Amino acid sequence: MSQLQGATVKLALSGDSLVLRGAQRGNQPPPERTLGLAYIQAPHLGNAKKDIADEPLSLEAREYLRRRAAGKPVKFVVRYKTAGGREYGSVYLGPDMAADDVAIKLVHEGWARVTDQARGKLDRNDTPAAEADLIERLLDEEESARASKRGTWDPKPQPSRPRLTSFDADARKFLDEHKGRELRATVEQVRDATTLRVMLHLPSAHQMVTVLLSGVKAPAVRTNVPGQPDVVEPFGEEARFNVEIRLLQQDIKVRLEGLPPGAAANGTFAGTVVHSAGNIAEWLVSNSFAKVVDWSAVFLAGGAAPLRQLERQAKAKRMRVWQGFTGAADAAPVASFEATVVRIVSGDTVVVHDEARDADREFQLASLRQPRASDPDQAGYAEQAREALRRLCIGKPVAVTVDYHKP
């Protein structure tokens, strides 16, 4: 048997398989390994690409393991390997190896069963005593779960909600139904620091969607995508790793806020991740892992001003994505003044009279754009937007806050 080692659980692949992450060295992502739990088998999740359906209660088994292990420091030992090189071992969530064995907890709760191969080892004379003792304990826990009808041994389990890995609904209708609500979700994959695959836990199903964090964009990371070249922009891997250790397979809430251009049919939404530890978008911007982007900043209910202030402070530090920044950092407090609206130029541009300067000044509303008059599908709305803005504020006193300047 191998030596006991330390690691952190990156994610639970299923009810009996984990991805473990080693210690980080410098700024490079730490090494990872997949470890199956020795001597047991849980119901397995399906594979949409191979047209394999989820086995009954497979998500429940995975969720039991995920909630207890994902993101946690553990000790593990490799007990055997298959001919193909896959490793199987024991994982311990605490210092007591007798009480903290993850496999024993799974079997006790009825989410996994002892494999036939493990049972067969008890009939062999060459099975080490420690290994035989562990298998016998697993069998005792299995009998306890069977007698108490726990987990998969329940003859009448609650019906499972389907796990929908593809998005077949109408994206606009889906957004209209859920927009602004805080939806329970689990982060299943971090594609890059601002692109998350999440499982929404809805009353009727577990629906997978892609969420682009509203208002921000991190360096791209795209590898091993069939038909597409690998793309790893500077600081992309470091940004993704920092989001993974904070959010991957963690319970969060998601507010869906908008649809990105061209994504109406593939289940991709702009949204905000709500987590008790803080706002991940603000963290990324303040630590120079992401920049503010206008197209999705318009979806933010409270506006983009807090993100832009954090971005100004990040520019001043000239770290990571701002390492080569040569413009004015503009980290000073945001300028603001009182004025009166004297003219409406368009649906997103106004002229105000600044009393302090005794001058008219033109401002474009930050992080939004009126319908384009040059677009045949939008031209009719451009004048309506201008008229709506005129009725709202012409001749009225306003407080003007300068968010940023365009070159």
N, C-alpha and C positions, 0 to 999 in steps of 0.2 A: 504494500500500500504506500502511496506517495505521502510526502510530508504535508502537514497542515499549513495552509497559506492564507493570507489575508486578501480581501478584495472588496469592491462595492458592487452591489447589484445594479446593473444598468437598466435591465428590463426583464420581465417574465414573458417568454415566448409562448408558453402554454402552462397548464397546471403542473407540469413535471420537467420543465426546461427553463434555464436561466442564461442570460448573457452577463458575464462578470467583467468588471473593469478593474485593471490594475492601477498602480500608483502612477501619477503624472510626473513626467520628467521635462522640465523647462516648459516651453509653450506648445510642445507637440502633444497631440491626443494620446492618452495612455493606451497600452495594449489591452485587447479584449479576447475573451474565449467563451465559447458556448459549452455549458455543462448540463447534461441530463442528470436527473436525480436517480441514483442507483436503486435498483430492485423494485421500482414502482412504475405504474403507468396511469396517467390521468386521461380523461376524454380529450381528444385533440381537436383543435380548431381546423376548419377547412381551408381550402386554397381556391380562390375564385379563378385564378389563371389556369389551374388544372381541373376545374369543375368538380372540386371535392367539397362537399357540404360539411358544416360544423357537426360534430357528434353531439348528442344530447348532453346538456350541462357542461359542455366544454368551456364556454365563456365564464360560467360561474366558478369552475375550478381555476381557470386562469386568474380571475378577479380575486379569489381568495389568496392566491400566492402573490399577486401583484401588490395588493394592499399591505401585506405584511413584509414584503421583501424589497420592493423597488426603491432604489435610492439609499438603501441601508448598508452599513458596513457589515461584513460577514467573515467567517472563517470557513474554509472548505478543504476537502481532501479528495483527490482523484482515486477511485477504487478500481476501475478497470476501463479498458478501451475496446472498441469494436475493431474488426479487421479494417474498416474504412477510416479509422483514426478518431471516431467520435468518442469523447470522454464522458464518463459517468462517475458521479461521486456523491458525497454527503456535504450538505451546507448547514452551517450553524449560525443562528441569528443572535446568539449571546454566548457568554463564556462557559455555560454549563452544557457540555456535549451530550449529556443524557437527557436534558430537558429541552434543549433548543434546536434539536434536529428538525429541519424543515420537512423532510419526508415523513417523519413520524407524525408531525402535526397534520399534514395533508391526509394521511391514511386514517388518523383518528377522527377527523371531521368528515370522512367519507368521500373526499374529492379525488382520491387515488386508490388503486388496488395493487396488491403485490403481484409481480409478473410470474408467469409460469416458469421462466428460467430460474428465478430466485427460489421458487419452491423446490425445483429440481436439485439445487445445490445442497439441500438438507439431506438428500439421499446419497450424496457422494462422500467418500472417506477422505478426500483431499481438501475439503472445504475448511479453511482455518476456523478455529473456535470463535474468534471475535466476529467474523463475518456471519457465521451460523447464528450467533446470539442476536445480532442485529436483525437478521431475517425473521427469526422467531418472534422478536418483539414487534416487528411490522405486522406479522400474521396475527398476533394478539390484538393489536390496535384495529386491524381490519375486522376481526370477529366482533369487537366491541361496537364498531360503526355499523356493522350489519345488524346486530341485535337491536341497536337503538334506532335503526332506519335513518341514519344521517347521510346527507349528501346524495351521492349516486345510489345509495341503498334505499332511498325513500321510494316506496312502490307507487306513490302518487305525488310526484314533485310538482311544484308550481310551473306552469307553462313558461318556457323561455321566450323572451322577446327576440325576434330575428336580428342577426348582426348583418347589416347591409354595408358591404365594403365598396360597392359602386353606387353612384348617385343617379337615379333614374327619374327623380321628380322634376317638376318645373321650378327652376332656381328662383325666378322672380316671385312666384306664389309662395315658395318655401320661405324666402326672405320676408315677404309681407306678413306671413303668419307668425314668424318668430322675432322680427326686428325689434331691437331694444331690450328684449327679455334676457335675463341671465339664465343660460341653459347649462345644466350639469354636463360635464364632459371629462374625458381623459385624453391626455396628449399621447398619441401612439407613435409618432415619428416627428423628428425635427429635421426637415429637409435642408433648410438653412435657418439662420437665427430669427428670421421674421416670416418664415413659411412653415406652418405646423399642420400635420395631419392629426385630426382629433376625432374621437368617437363621442358623438352627442348621445346622451342617455335620455331619449324621448319616451313618452308613455307607451308608444306603439312599437318602437324599434330602437336598436342601437345603430345610429346612422353615422358613417364615416364621411367627413368633409375636409376640405383644405381651407385653412384660415390664414390669410395674409394680414399681418398686424397693421391696423389702420394707422396711417401717418408716418410710417417708418419703413426703411429698406436697408437690409444688411448686405454685405458682400455675398455674391452668389457662390453656391457650392453644388455642383452637379456632377456625379460620377456614376459609372456603370449603368447609364440609361441607354437602352437599345436604340441605335440609330442616331444618337446625339453625341457630340464630342464632350469629353470631360471638361468641366469649368470649375476652377477653384481660384477665386479672386483673393488678393492679399487680405489677411485677417478673417477670411470666411470660415476656415476650420476652427479657429480660436473662438470666434463668436458663436458658432454652432455648439461647440463643446460647452461653453458657459451657459447656454440655454438648456442643453440636455441635462446637466447636473442639477438644474433648478426645476425643470418642468416635465422631463420625459417620464411618462407613465404616472404622473401625479394627477390627483383630482383637482380640477379647476372649474371655473364658470366662464362661458363665452357669450359675448354680446355680438350677434351678427349685425353689421351696420351698412353694408353695401355690396354691390357686385363690381368686380374689376372689369375693364373693357375686354370683350371677347371671351368672357368666362361664364356666359349665361347658361351653358348646358353641361358643365362638367363638375359641378359641386364645389366651386371655389368661391369663397366669400371674403370680403374685408371685414375685420372684426377686432374686438378688444378682448384680451385675456384677463380675467379677474382672478387674482390669487391673493391669499391672505398675506403672503410675504411682500407684496408690492406690485407695481406696474412694470412688467418686463420691458415694454416699449420704452418707457422713460429710463429704465436702467441701461438699456442698450445705447440710447442716445447719449446719456450722461457719461458713459464709459467709452465713448468714441467707437462703438461697434456698429452703429447705424446712423443714417442720415434721415432727415425729415423729407418726405415727398408730398407734393401738393395733391396728386390725384386722389389719394386715400385720406389725406388729412381733412378733407371736406366732410367726411363721414363722422368725425369725432363730435360727440354731442356737446362737449365743453369747449370745442375749438382747439386749434393747434398752438395757441400762445405758450402754454407750459412747455411743450416739446421744443419750440423754437428758442425759448430762453435757455433750456438745457443745451441745445445745439450751439448757441453762441458761446456758452461757457466751455464746451468741448473744443470748439475751434481755437479758443485762446490757449488751450493746453497743447494743441498740435500733436496729438497722439493718434495712433492707429489710422483710421480712415481719414483723419485730418492731418496726417504726418507731413504731407507736402503742401498744406494749405498756405497760400501766400496773400490772401485778401485780408481785410480788416476783420479782426475777431469780433468786434462790436459786443464785448461782454459787459458793457456798462448797462445800467438799468434802462428798461425800455422807455423811449420818449413818449409822452402823452400830453395832450393839451385840449382846451375847450374851443369849439368852433361852431359855425352855423353852415348848414348845407345850402349852397346857393345855386348849384346846377347838377343835373344828372346827365352824365355823358353816355352811359350804357347801363345794362343790367348789373354790372359789377364795378363800375367806376363812377366816382362822384367828385365834385369840386366843392371845397369848403372854404369859408373865410376865417382865417386865423386872426383873431382880434389882437393878440400880442404882437404879431408881425405886421398887422394891417395889410395882409396880402391874401390872395386866393391861392390855394394849394390843391393839386389833384391827387387823389388816392384811389388805388384799386383795392377792392376787398380781398384780404389775404385768403389763400387756399381755396378759392372757388373761381369758377369761370362761367360766364353767362352763355346761353345758347349761341352757337355761331351763325351769323347771318349768311355766311358762305355755304353752309350745309343745307341742302334742300329739305332735309328731314327736320331741321331745327329752326330754319329761318323765320317761320311764323311766330316762334316763341320769343325771339330776341326783343322785339318791340314790346311784347307783353311783360317781359322781365324788366325792361327799362321803366315802363309805366307803373309796375308794382312798386319798384324802388322809389319812384318819384312821389307816389301817394304816401309812402311810408315815412319819408324823411325830408322832403323839400321844405326849406324855410325853417327847419327845426334846429334847436341847439343840440349838439352832440359832443360826446367825449371821444377823441381820436387817439388810438394807440398805434404806434408805428411798430409793426412786427418785424419787418425786414425791408431791405432795398434791393431792387433788381438792378443788375448792371445796365 
